[in-house]
């Protein structure tokens, strides 16, 4: 078999890693059959992912955004009418429309889209991890990826987050290849634009295509001006295409689209961004970032909630240690570490611009998991042979323990939180101290890395042989698949067996009220459910309470939730009776896990 070598001028260390890169590029003739024959592990992982996801598709319209997406497929794509809400998600809606042409059920089409793309995401994840760590670690790490509780749960939902994550994984895989492959770089430019078309917040993922350019400049000493220009042209053309279609099909023109987007930004984004952080701003802004970053990566991903129970702490310990080892071993000269770090820090855009939701970081979740796995590979293969391993392990141990205490004492991150609650300083101090110890370990590791390693004492006992430590690490990680598979199944099956609280509320209204004589209050959590489930019943009062008073005066009965902006005023002037309370525990329902229904008295 012919082996491809790195381009002339590439460092010698890059040549081995470049072999075979061109054989796996997308759309090459016969690529899929060859890939199946050469990579049976990836095929097994794909089948395993499909078998875990397809039987558990959600029967619920799990969030108000899901209802918006469903309305876009049933009533027509219209951004100003919140079908879906701005900025528009054009590529995601287009993919859902294509699938719905076959399935002919918008809710099922969108949940199926998440399950299929969530399953396919394991293929580039496994390929990228295999290039970074080797085949055995890639297999175990990919199994942990598939059974991750939050990822598994959202793979069953009619939401754009898992398709967005799948595109992010594909982009990272292409960008790692693009260090030496022109074709991979060009595809990365196209995929990065598509990722933005799925979720516009993926603008932050442009850090990833910047990585291979920086690598070529700094490591290979190349100046690929023509290749860069071609990639930017492809990105611009792809972006211009979906932007033009989004505006021309989804609105009455640019001015109407911008007006709708500005309203969405003012009412749903701006009120939660970093400028709203309470005084002292310079103290609370880093604490906010720390709460969102560690509260997400070290809690929600592995538990599906932000509780502080003993079980929660047990589930986060392996990932706290893995991340600690990653920081300890981090090197700016390592391409795999640099790409992984850029992938993780791209979450900064979300943490600065909007309130916290568990699903908002799913696109960066694979990068964080890769960082932890890189940390464990470092533990098993390099740290145990390092001449100053004892001192480094002490630094890692103390740093990990302090970070774990930070997780324990950090109060749960509220779904719509935008400024840190009182008492956040202690947890922030623990995280800061932990990171400082990890940086000390990093200093000790790199300071003495050029010194000869201490020779291992000969031993006939297999459990003391340094050669067996990588196997011990792999075995420990493999055992983690069991508890996380149980936790993932428990969370993912909730929405398969019952509908969410907001949908329950609207179904209750449909069953117990004369829907021709009611007017719901617009409350930003149930409005689209009424459009889906009770066509013709239009929630009002988005900008003013006057429409609600007019409806009541005309003889309509007002149905109001505790999330309606005019709840207090209506209760004080017209009087409200509580009709029911609806609750649910799935991470899919974190926007409205509990909601109460009230109604004015019959006239």
C-alpha positions in Angstrom: 0.0 0.0 0.0 1.3 3.4 -0.9 1.8 5.8 2.1 1.3 9.5 1.8 4.1 11.6 3.3 3.9 15.1 4.7 4.6 17.9 2.3 8.2 18.9 1.7 9.5 21.0 4.6 7.3 19.5 7.2 9.0 18.5 10.4 10.0 14.9 10.6 7.7 14.2 13.5 4.7 15.2 11.3 5.4 12.6 8.6 4.3 9.5 10.4 1.0 11.2 11.5 0.3 12.2 8.0 0.2 8.7 6.4 -3.2 7.8 5.0 -4.8 11.2 5.6 -5.9 11.6 2.0 -7.6 8.2 2.0 -10.4 9.3 4.4 -11.5 12.5 3.0 -15.3 12.8 2.3 -16.9 12.1 -1.1 -13.8 10.3 -2.4 -15.0 7.4 -4.7 -15.4 4.2 -2.7 -14.6 5.9 0.6 -17.4 4.4 2.6 -16.8 0.7 1.7 -13.1 1.1 2.3 -13.8 2.9 5.6 -16.1 0.0 6.8 -13.5 -2.6 5.9 -10.6 -0.7 7.5 -12.4 0.6 10.6 -14.8 -2.0 12.0 -14.6 -0.3 15.5 -16.2 2.8 14.1 -18.9 0.8 12.4 -19.6 -1.0 15.7 -19.8 2.3 17.5 -22.2 3.7 15.0 -24.5 0.7 15.3 -24.3 0.9 19.1 -25.2 4.6 19.0 -28.2 3.9 16.7 -29.4 1.0 18.9 -29.3 3.2 22.0 -31.1 6.2 20.4 -33.7 5.0 18.0 -35.8 3.1 20.6 -36.0 6.1 22.9 -37.1 9.0 20.6 -39.0 11.6 22.6 -42.8 11.6 22.4 -42.8 15.1 23.8 -42.5 18.6 22.3 -39.7 19.1 24.8 -39.2 22.8 24.7 -40.7 26.0 23.3 -37.9 26.0 20.7 -39.0 22.5 19.6 -42.5 23.8 19.1 -41.1 26.7 17.1 -39.2 24.3 14.9 -42.3 22.1 14.4 -44.4 25.2 13.5 -41.8 26.1 10.9 -42.3 22.7 9.2 -46.1 22.7 9.5 -47.1 26.3 9.1 -44.2 27.6 7.0 -40.8 29.1 7.6 -41.3 32.6 9.0 -38.7 34.1 11.3 -40.7 37.2 12.4 -43.5 34.9 13.4 -41.1 32.8 15.5 -41.2 29.8 13.2 -38.5 29.4 14.4 -37.4 32.4 16.5 -34.5 34.6 15.2 -31.8 34.2 14.0 -33.6 31.5 12.0 -31.7 28.1 12.0 -32.1 27.8 8.2 -29.8 24.8 7.6 -31.4 22.9 10.5 -34.9 23.6 9.3 -33.9 22.6 5.8 -32.6 19.2 7.0 -35.8 18.7 9.0 -37.9 19.6 5.9 -36.0 17.0 3.8 -36.5 14.3 6.4 -40.1 15.2 7.0 -40.7 14.6 3.3 -40.2 10.9 4.1 -41.5 10.7 7.6 -44.4 13.1 7.3 -44.5 13.9 11.0 -42.6 17.1 12.0 -42.1 16.2 15.6 -40.9 12.7 14.8 -38.7 14.0 11.9 -36.8 16.4 14.1 -36.3 13.8 16.9 -35.1 11.3 14.3 -32.7 13.9 12.9 -31.1 14.4 16.3 -30.8 10.6 16.8 -29.3 10.0 13.4 -26.8 12.9 13.5 -26.0 12.2 17.2 -25.2 8.6 16.2 -23.1 9.6 13.2 -21.1 12.0 15.3 -19.3 9.1 16.9 -17.5 8.2 13.6 -15.4 11.4 13.3 -15.1 11.5 17.1 -13.6 8.0 17.1 -11.4 8.8 14.1 -10.0 12.0 15.7 -9.5 10.4 19.1 -7.7 7.4 17.4 -5.3 9.8 15.7 -4.6 11.6 19.0 -4.4 8.6 21.4 -4.5 5.3 19.6 -7.1 2.6 18.8 -7.8 1.2 22.3 -8.3 4.6 24.0 -10.4 5.7 21.0 -12.7 2.7 21.4 -13.2 3.2 25.2 -13.5 7.0 24.9 -16.0 6.7 22.1 -18.2 4.3 24.2 -18.1 6.9 27.0 -19.0 9.5 24.4 -22.1 7.6 23.2 -23.5 6.9 26.7 -22.8 10.4 28.0 -26.1 11.2 29.8 -26.6 14.8 28.5 -25.6 13.9 24.9 -27.8 10.8 24.9 -30.8 12.7 26.3 -30.7 15.5 23.8 -30.1 13.0 20.9 -33.8 12.1 21.4 -35.2 15.7 21.2 -36.5 17.9 18.5 -33.8 20.5 19.1 -30.9 21.8 17.0 -28.2 21.2 19.6 -27.1 17.6 18.8 -27.0 18.3 15.0 -24.9 21.3 15.9 -22.6 19.1 18.0 -22.3 16.5 15.2 -21.2 19.3 12.8 -18.7 20.5 15.4 -17.1 17.1 15.7 -16.9 16.7 12.0 -15.3 20.2 11.8 -12.7 19.4 14.5 -11.8 16.1 12.6 -11.3 18.0 9.4 -9.3 20.8 11.0 -6.9 18.3 12.5 -6.4 16.7 9.1 -6.1 20.2 7.5 -2.7 20.6 9.0 -1.3 18.7 6.0 -4.3 18.3 3.7 -5.6 21.1 1.4 -8.8 19.2 0.7 -9.6 18.9 4.4 -9.0 22.7 4.9 -11.5 23.5 2.1 -14.1 21.1 3.5 -13.6 22.6 6.9 -14.5 26.0 5.6 -17.7 24.7 4.1 -18.6 22.7 7.3 -17.9 25.7 9.6 -20.4 27.7 7.6 -23.0 24.8 7.7 -22.5 24.7 11.5 -23.4 28.4 11.7 -26.4 27.7 9.6 -27.6 25.1 12.1 -27.0 27.3 15.1 -25.7 30.8 14.6 -23.9 30.7 18.0 -21.5 28.3 16.3 -19.7 31.5 15.1 -17.3 30.7 18.0 -16.3 27.4 16.2 -14.3 29.6 13.7 -11.5 29.1 16.2 -11.1 25.6 14.8 -10.4 26.5 11.1 -7.9 29.0 12.4 -5.9 26.2 14.0 -4.6 24.5 10.8 -3.6 27.9 9.4 -1.6 28.7 12.5 0.0 25.3 12.4 1.1 25.8 8.8 2.5 29.2 9.7 4.3 28.3 12.9 5.2 24.6 12.6 5.6 24.1 8.8 6.8 27.6 8.0 4.4 27.8 5.1 2.5 30.8 3.8 -0.5 29.3 2.0 -2.1 32.5 0.8 -3.9 30.9 -2.2 -5.3 28.0 -0.1 -6.5 30.4 2.6 -8.2 32.6 0.0 -9.9 29.6 -1.6 -11.2 28.5 1.8 -12.5 31.9 2.7 -14.2 32.1 -0.7 -15.9 28.8 -0.1 -16.9 29.9 3.4 -18.3 33.2 2.1 -20.3 31.6 -0.7 -21.8 28.9 1.5 -22.7 31.5 4.2 -24.1 33.9 1.7 -26.3 31.1 0.3 -28.0 30.2 3.5 -28.2 33.8 4.7 -29.9 34.9 1.5 -32.4 32.0 1.6 -33.1 32.6 5.3 -34.0 36.3 4.7 -35.8 35.9 1.4 -37.9 32.8 2.4 -38.2 33.4 6.1 -39.1 37.1 6.1 -40.5 39.9 4.0 -37.0 41.3 3.4 -33.9 42.4 5.2 -35.5 45.2 7.2 -38.2 42.9 8.6 -35.7 40.2 9.4 -33.4 42.7 11.2 -36.3 44.1 13.1 -37.3 40.6 14.3 -33.7 39.7 15.2 -33.3 43.0 17.2 -36.5 42.2 19.1 -35.2 38.7 19.9 -31.8 40.0 21.0 -33.4 42.7 23.2 -35.9 40.4 24.9 -34.1 37.1 25.2 -30.3 37.7 24.9 -29.3 41.2 25.9 -31.0 41.0 29.3 -28.7 38.1 30.2 -25.3 39.0 28.7 -22.1 39.9 30.4 -23.0 43.6 30.6 -25.8 42.8 33.0 -23.5 41.3 35.6 -24.0 43.0 39.0 -21.3 45.2 40.6 -18.5 44.7 41.3 -18.3 43.8 37.6 -14.6 42.9 37.4 -15.1 40.4 40.2 -18.5 38.9 39.2 -17.7 38.5 35.5 -14.8 35.9 36.1 -17.0 34.2 38.7 -19.9 34.0 36.2 -17.5 32.4 33.6 -16.2 30.0 36.2 -19.7 29.0 37.3 -20.8 28.4 33.7 -17.6 26.6 32.7 -17.1 24.3 35.7 -20.8 24.1 36.5 -21.4 22.8 33.0 -18.3 20.7 32.2 -17.9 19.2 35.7 -21.5 18.6 36.6 -24.2 18.8 34.0 -22.5 16.6 31.4 -22.2 13.6 33.7 -25.3 13.9 35.8 -27.9 15.8 33.8 -28.5 18.2 36.7 -26.6 20.5 39.0 -27.2 18.7 42.3 -24.6 18.2 44.9 -25.4 14.7 46.1 -22.7 12.1 46.9 -23.6 10.3 43.7 -23.1 13.5 41.7 -19.6 13.9 43.2 -18.7 10.3 42.5 -19.7 10.7 38.8 -17.7 13.9 38.4 -14.5 12.7 40.1 -13.1 10.9 37.0 -13.6 13.9 34.8 -12.2 16.4 37.3 -9.1 14.2 37.5 -8.9 13.8 33.7 -9.2 17.6 33.2 -6.5 18.2 35.9 -4.2 15.8 34.1 -4.9 17.6 30.8 -3.9 21.0 32.3 -0.9 19.5 33.9 0.4 18.0 30.6 -0.7 20.8 28.3 1.9 21.9 25.8 1.6 24.8 23.3 3.8 22.8 20.9 1.3 19.9 20.7 -1.2 20.2 17.9 -3.6 17.8 19.5 -3.6 19.8 22.8 -4.0 23.1 21.0 -6.9 22.0 18.9 -8.7 20.6 21.9 -8.1 23.7 23.9 -9.5 25.9 21.2 -12.5 23.7 20.9 -13.2 24.0 24.7 -12.7 27.8 25.0 -15.1 28.4 22.2 -17.8 28.0 24.9 -16.7 31.5 26.0 -19.0 33.1 23.5 -22.1 31.4 24.9 -21.1 32.1 28.6 -20.7 35.8 27.8 -23.8 36.4 25.6 -26.7 34.6 27.1 -28.1 32.9 30.2 -27.2 29.3 31.2 -28.9 26.3 29.7 -27.4 22.7 29.9 -27.7 22.2 26.1 -25.8 25.3 25.2 -22.5 23.7 25.7 -23.1 20.4 23.9 -21.1 21.5 20.9 -18.0 21.9 23.1 -18.7 18.7 25.1 -16.7 16.4 22.8 -13.7 18.6 23.1 -13.8 18.6 26.9 -14.1 14.8 26.9 -11.1 14.5 24.5 -9.1 16.7 26.9 -9.9 14.4 29.8 -8.9 11.3 27.7 -5.7 13.0 26.7 -5.0 13.6 30.4 -5.5 9.9 31.2 -3.3 8.9 28.3 -0.6 11.1 29.8 -1.1 9.5 33.2 -0.7 5.9 31.9 2.1 6.4 29.3 4.3 9.4 30.4 3.6 10.6 33.9 4.5 7.2 35.6 7.9 7.3 33.9 8.7 10.9 34.6 11.7 11.6 36.9 9.6 14.0 39.1 6.4 12.0 39.0 5.9 12.1 42.8 6.0 15.9 43.0 3.7 16.2 39.9 1.2 13.7 41.3 1.1 15.7 44.5 0.3 18.8 42.6 -2.3 17.0 40.5 -3.9 15.5 43.6 -4.1 18.7 45.5 -5.4 20.6 42.5 -8.0 18.0 41.7 -9.2 17.9 45.3 -9.5 21.7 45.4 -11.5 21.7 42.1 -13.8 19.0 43.5 -14.4 21.1 46.6 -15.2 23.9 44.2 -17.8 21.7 42.6 -19.2 20.7 46.0 -19.6 24.2 47.4 -20.6 26.0 44.2 -24.3 26.6 44.4 -26.4 25.1 41.6 -26.3 27.2 38.4 -29.8 28.6 37.8 -31.2 28.1 34.3 -31.8 31.8 33.6 -28.9 33.0 35.8 -26.8 35.9 34.4 -25.1 37.3 37.6 -23.5 35.1 40.2 -25.5 34.6 43.5 -24.1 35.8 46.8 -21.5 33.4 48.3 -19.9 32.4 45.0 -16.5 33.7 46.0 -15.5 30.6 48.1 -16.1 28.1 45.2 -14.3 30.5 42.9 -11.3 30.6 45.2 -11.2 26.8 45.3 -11.2 26.6 41.5 -8.6 29.2 41.3 -6.3 27.5 43.8 -6.8 24.2 42.1 -5.8 25.6 38.7 -2.7 27.2 40.2 -1.6 23.8 41.6 -2.2 22.2 38.2 -0.1 24.9 36.6 2.6 24.1 39.1 2.4 20.5 38.0 2.7 21.6 34.4 5.8 23.6 35.2 7.4 20.7 37.0 6.5 18.3 34.2 8.0 20.5 31.4 10.9 21.7 33.5 12.2 18.2 34.0 10.9 16.5 30.9 14.3 16.6 29.2 16.0 14.8 32.1 16.3 11.0 31.8 13.4 9.1 33.3 14.1 7.0 36.4 14.5 3.4 35.3 11.8 1.2 36.5 12.9 -1.4 39.1 12.6 -4.9 37.6 9.6 -6.7 39.0 8.0 -10.1 38.4 4.7 -8.7 39.7 2.4 -7.6 36.9 0.7 -4.9 39.0 3.9 -3.0 39.7 5.2 -3.1 36.1 5.1 0.3 34.4 4.4 -1.3 31.1 1.0 -2.3 32.4 -0.1 1.2 33.6 -1.7 2.1 30.2 -3.8 -1.1 30.5 -4.9 -0.2 34.1 -6.0 3.3 32.9 -8.0 1.8 30.0 -9.6 -0.8 32.2 -10.7 1.9 34.7 -12.1 4.0 31.9 -13.9 1.0 30.4 -15.6 0.3 33.8 -17.0 3.9 33.8 -19.1 3.0 30.8 -21.4 1.0 33.1 -22.6 3.7 35.5 -22.8 6.3 32.8 -24.8 4.0 30.6 -27.3 3.4 33.4 -27.5 7.2 34.1 -27.8 8.0 30.4 -30.6 5.5 29.8 -32.5 6.8 32.9 -32.4 10.3 31.7 -33.0 9.6 28.0 -36.0 7.4 28.7 -38.0 10.1 30.6 -39.2 12.0 27.6 -39.9 8.7 25.8 -42.5 7.8 28.4 -44.3 11.1 29.1 -44.7 14.6 27.7 -43.2 17.6 29.3 -44.9 20.1 31.7 -45.6 22.8 29.2 -47.2 20.4 26.8 -49.2 18.8 29.6 -50.5 22.2 30.5 -51.7 23.0 27.0 -53.2 19.5 26.6 -55.1 20.1 29.9 -56.4 23.4 28.6 -57.5 21.7 25.3 -59.4 19.0 27.3 -61.0 21.1 30.1 -61.8 24.5 28.4 -63.9 25.7 25.6 -61.1 26.6 23.3 -63.3 28.9 21.2 -63.7 31.1 24.3 -60.2 31.4 25.8 -57.3 33.7 25.3 -53.9 32.5 26.7 -51.4 35.0 28.0 -48.1 35.0 26.0 -45.5 33.7 28.4 -42.5 32.7 26.2 -42.7 29.1 27.3 -46.1 27.8 26.1 -47.0 30.2 23.2 -45.8 27.9 20.4 -47.4 24.8 22.1 -50.8 26.5 21.6 -50.1 27.0 17.9 -49.1 23.3 17.5 -51.8 21.7 19.7 -54.7 24.1 19.5 -54.6 25.9 16.1 -56.5 29.1 16.2 -55.9 29.8 19.9 -53.4 32.7 19.7 -51.6 33.8 22.9 -51.6 37.6 23.3 -50.0 40.2 25.5 -46.5 40.0 24.2 -45.9 43.7 24.3 -48.9 45.0 26.3 -51.6 43.9 28.7 -54.3 45.8 26.7 -55.0 42.9 24.3 -55.7 40.6 27.3 -58.1 43.1 28.9 -59.8 43.5 25.5 -60.2 39.7 25.2 -61.6 39.5 28.7 -64.0 42.3 28.0 -65.3 40.5 24.9 -66.2 37.5 27.0 -63.1 35.3 26.6 -61.7 33.6 29.6 -58.0 34.3 30.2 -55.7 31.3 30.9 -52.5 32.5 32.5 -49.3 30.7 33.6 -47.0 31.8 36.4 -44.5 32.8 33.7 -46.8 35.4 32.1 -45.4 38.9 32.4 -48.8 40.2 33.5 -49.6 37.5 36.0 -49.5 39.8 39.1 -51.6 42.6 37.5 -54.2 40.3 36.1 -54.5 38.5 39.5 -55.0 41.8 41.3 -57.5 43.3 38.9 -59.5 40.4 37.5 -58.7 37.6 40.0 -57.2 34.2 39.1 -57.9 30.7 40.2 -55.2 28.1 40.2 -56.1 25.2 37.9 -53.1 22.9 38.1 -49.4 22.5 38.5 -47.3 20.5 36.0 -43.7 19.3 36.7 -41.0 17.1 35.1 -37.4 16.1 35.7 -35.8 15.6 32.3 -32.8 17.9 31.3 -34.8 18.5 28.1 -37.3 20.5 30.2 -34.8 22.7 32.1 -36.3 25.9 30.7 -39.7 25.1 32.4 -39.4 22.1 34.7 -42.4 23.3 36.7 -45.3 25.5 35.5 -48.6 26.5 37.1 -51.8 27.3 35.3 -54.4 29.9 36.3 -57.6 31.1 34.8 -60.0 34.0 35.3 -63.4 33.1 36.6 -66.1 32.3 34.0 -68.2 35.3 33.1 
